[in-house]
Amino acid sequence: MTKRVPLPLDGVRVIDFTQVFMGPIATQMLADYGADVIKIERPREGDLSRTSLPDDPAGLVGPVFCALNRNKRSVALDLRKPEEREVIFKLVETADVVVSNFRAGVMERMGFDYGALAKINPRIIYAIGTGYGLEGPYAHKGGQDVLAQAMSGVMARKSNADEPLTVNATTFADYSCGMHMVQGILLALLQREKTGRGQRIAVSLLDSMLAAQSQEATAHLMRGKEVNWGAMPLSGVFATRDGALVLVGAFKSDPVGDIGKALGLPGLGADPRFATHALRVENKSALQAIFRERFLSNTTGHWLARLEEQDLLCAPVRTLAEALVDEQTHINGMILEGEGAVERIRVIGSPVHMDDAPVAIRIAPPRLGWHTDAVRAELGVPRVKAAN
């Protein structure tokens, strides 16, 4: 039998009050690297993501929940009951980290604010994820990924001003904020080694989206200028005979000339309309019209080969289904498979690859309350039938 490799967060216990996406993706990363993550859920209902899809199987363990909750233990508690709240206080005595992503003030109303828990365990690291921050005019407003896109300026920034405003189909605010939460927790654990004390850390969807626009925001703050990488004249998404590709004409000494060679237009590099970056910006419509017409004349594969011959940055535009079966995805170990609580699961792995800490499904995404009795027994609290 192969001995289990020690993981970076072995011995770290996390009390996880989070639900939906931002918080659970953070605690899942901690769990993947060894933390004992104890997920606190409401009896009968649990995490809202347990019922995200209409075809979720019995046991409330569907794909959306499975995506974010492997390697965790589920404890179902009715926190309206004093005896159930005592389980939390007992857990805090043994824990290193408490994580929540409720609106500002919710944990305080439940009696689980940082001050109360730090009295029980001064070494506790108390991580809070909110929509807009802990103070200020929006602190008590409901936060959500799409709202953060809108409030941060991300939604208003478009490659083409003529395009309608739209919601990004991928939850970038939730994911980035979750990763910022992981960073904060790890930094706090490192600082605790020096000071012996825990601390409160806070992240928000709004702050994460502002941070994602660091270059653009700094250009505005320091120069009053708009920087839009998606609107660069030599970049764009172009339809081909059988699909589409993206071209990024950057990091080249003679980009227009090289693109012209790839497209079979040797005179493009000598066209005075496109001689400098300023002229390319001024004449972007004419330049991109040439690109569009040319790319439509042949297949994606043909043009990718021609562009790559000139060492131009390019890629096919793929669907998620296509990306999931790509050889590179599997070589990178980004698909994890294993037995689930209800059905066999296939989920996305960790994007952080450590030679000595491989990620695996050690604990399947759990049924609601599956570990309630076991955790109670560890704490010496009378056991009850697990909620389901």
N, C-alpha and C positions, 0 to 999 in steps of 0.2 A: 504494500500500500504506500503510495507516494505521500510524503509528509507535506502538509499544507505550508506554503510559503508565508512567512509573517508579512502582513500588509501594513502600510504606513499608519493607518488609523486604528489598528488593533488596540483594544483597551479604552477607546474613546466611546462614551455613551451619549447618544443624542435623543432628546425628547422632542418629537416632531408633531407640532400642532398644524402643520401646513396642509393645504389641499389645492386642487386644480393643477396648476402648472409651475409657476415661478418658485414656490417653496419646495414642492416635491422633486423638481429636477435638481435642486441644490442638495437636498438630503439624500437623494439617490446616489449622487456622486460621492458623498461622504460614505454611504453604505458600500458602494462598489470598492472602496479602498480600505475597508475593514471596520468602519464604525458600527457599533450596535445601535441601529436606528429603531426607536420604538415609536411607532405611528399611533397617535391618539385619535380615535374616531368616535363619532356618535353611533350609538346602537341603532340597528335597523337600516340606517341610511349611509353612514360613513362619508368618506371623501366624495365630493360632488362629481369627481371624474369617474366614479364607479358606474354611473348611469349616463355617460355622455352619448352613447350610441344606442339606437332603438333595439338592436339585436344583441345587446350584451347578454352573455350566458348567465345561468343560475350561479349564485354566489357573488354577484356583483364584481366580477373580475374580468372585465372586457379589455379590448386592446388599448384604449386611451389610458386606463388605469395601469395596465401592465407596462406601458411605455415609461412610467415615472416612479414605479414603486417596487422594483426588485430589491432583494437583499435587505428588506425591512421586516419588522415584526408588527403585527396589527393588534392593538389593544382597544377594545370598545368600552367606553366609560360614559355614563350619564353625569356630566359635571354639574348638574343641578342638585345632585345628591351629595350631602357632606361626606358620606363614607367613600364615595367615588373620588371626590376631590382629594381625600387623604392619600389615595394611591399616587396622585401627582406629586404631592409634597414628599412622599417616601421616595419616589423616583428622583426627585431633585437632589436628595441627599447623595445619591449614587452617580449623578449625571455630570457631564462636562459641558454640554451645550443644550440650550433650549431654542427652538426655532419656531416662528409663527409668521403668517402672512395675512393676518386679519387687518381690518381698518384700524387706524390709530385709536387707542382707547379700549378696544375689545378685551385684550388680555388684562387690562387694569380692572375692568368691570367684573371679570371672572375671579379676580383676586390673585392673578398670576403675573403681576407686574414685576419688573426687574428688582425693585427695592425689596419686595416681599420674598422673592426667591433667593436673592443674594444674602438675606439674613439667614436662610437655611443653609446655603452653600456659597460662601464668598468667592469660590473659584469658578462659579458658573459663568459661562459665556452665553449671552442673551442676544440672539439675532432676530431682528424684526425686518420684514419686507412689507412695504406699503406701496400705495399708488403714487403718492406725492410727497411723502415725508412725514415726520412726526409732529411738526409744528407748521403754522401758517394757515392761510385762508382755505387751502384744499386738503388739509390734513385728515379731515373726517369724511371726505368724499369717497365714494366707491372708486377704486382703481381697477383698471383692466388694460390688457395689452393694446387694444385698438384705441382706447382713450389716450394712452401714453403716446401712441403714434401721432395722434392729432394735437395733443397739448405741447409736445416737444418740438414741433416744426418738421418732423420726419415726413408726415403725410403730405405736407404742402410742397416739399421739395421733389420736383419731377425732372426727368431727363428732357422732356419736351413740354414746354409751357402750354401747348394746345391739348395735352392729354387731360382727361377728367380726373378729379380727385378720386382716390380709391383706397380701399383697405388692403394692406398687404396680407396675402393669404397665409404667411408664416408668422408665428408669434415670436418675433425677434425681441420685443421688450421683455416678455416673460423669461425667455431663455437667457438673454444677456444679464438681466437682473439676478436670476438664479445663480449664474456663474460669479457675479460680483458678490453675492452672499457667501458662496463657497470661499472666495478669496478672503473676505472679511473674517470668517470663522477660522480659517487656517492661520491668518496673521494674529488673531487674538490668542489662539493656542500657543503660537510661538512666543508672543509677548508674555503670556502667563508663565512660561518657563523661566523668564527673567524676573518677573515681579511677584509671582505667586498668587496674583489676583485675577479674577475674571473681569469682564466688562460688558457693556451694552454696545452692540453694533447695529447700524441701520442702513438699509439700502431701499431704493424706490425705483419704480418703473420709469418715472419721469427723469430721474438723475441718470439712469442707465442709457436712456435714449439721447440725452444731452451729451453724455460722454462718448457715445458712438459717433457723434458729429463733431468731435474735438477739432479736427482740422478746419472744417467749414465754419464752425462757431468762432474759432480764434481769428480766422481771416476777417470775419465780420466785426469782431470786437476791436481788432487792431488796425484794420484798414477800411472798414465799412464796405468790403467787397464780397460779392457772391462767388463762392467756389462750388461748382457743380461737376463732379467727376463724370456723371452720367451724360452730361451734355457736351463733352469734348468732341470736336469735329471729326476726329479719326476713330471714334469708338461708336458702337451701336449694335443693335440686333437687326439682322437682315434675313429676309425670307430667301430660301433657295428653291430649286425645282421640287425638292422632296422634303423640305423641312425648314430649319432656320439655324443660323449660327451667330455667335457673338464675336466681334473683332475689337481688340483694344490696341490701337496704333500708338503705343507709347514705348519709351526707352530705346528709341532708335535714332541714329544720327540723320538718316534721310527717310523718315517714315513714309512720306507720300511716294517717293520713288520706289521703295520696297513694295508698298501696296500695289502700285502700278504694275510692277513686274509680276506679282502674283496674279493680278487680274488680267494680264495680257494687254495692258495699256501702257506701253513703255514711255509714252509722252506725258503721262500724268505728272511725273516729278518735275517736268519743266514748265508746267502750266503756271503762268505768273499769278493767277488768282489764288494759288495755294502755296506760294513761295515761303510764307512765314506763318507762325501760329496765329498772329493777329489777322492775317488775310484769310486763313482757313476758318477762323471763327466768323468773320464777316461774310464769307461765301460758303458757309456750312451747308445751306440748302442745296446749292448746285453740286457740291462735292458728294454729299450723301445720295443725291439722285443718281449720280454716276455709279456709286457703290450698289444701290438697290437694283438698278437695271442689270448690272453685270452679274451679281450674285444669283439673280433669278434665271440666268441662262444655263445653269448647270446644277449638279447635285451638291448636297452638303459635303459628302465625302471628297468630291473632286476639289472643292474650294479649300477645305481644311488642308488637304495635301499641298496645294499650291501655296497657301499662306505659310504653312510650316516650313516649306522649302526656303522661305525668306526669313525664317525665325521670327515670325509675327505671332503675337499672343492671340489665340483664337480657341474656340471650343464649340461643340454642337449644343444646341438648346434641347435639353432632354426633359422628359416627364420624370416624376418621382419614381414611377414603376421601372423606367429604364435605368435610372441611377442605382436602384436597389439591386439590379442583376449585373451591374458592371463588374468586371473582373477586379478592378482596383478597389471597389468597395469591399469585396470579400478578402482580398489580400490584406487590406488594412484591418481586418477583424471587426468590421462595423456591424455585422449581423450576429447576434447571440441567439442560440436556440436552446430550449430545455423544456422539461415537463412543468406545466403550470398547475395551479390549484384545480382548474376545471378542464383545460384543454392544453395541448402542446403550444408553446409560445415561441414567436420569433420577434425579436425586438432589436432596436438600435443600441449598439454598444457605446463605450466611452470613447470620446475623441482624444483622450489623454492616454498615450501608450507608454507604459513603464516596463522595462525589461524584468524587473524583480517584483512587479505587482500586477500580474495579469488580471483582467476583469473577467468574472464568470458569474453565472446565476447560481449563487450559493443558497439563496432562499427565494423561492418562487414568489411573485407578487401574491400576497396572501388574501384569502377570504377575510371578510370583515370579522374582526375579533378572534382570529385563529390563535393568537398567542396570549390572550387575556389571562387564562389560568396559569400559564407558565410564568409570566412576568409577576403575577400576584404571588406565586409560590417563591420566586426568587427574593421578593421583598418581605416575605413572611406575613402577607396579608391574606385573610381567609379567601379561599378559592370559591368562585361562582361559575355557573355554566357560561361558556363563551357566547356572546351575542352572534347572531347570524342574520 
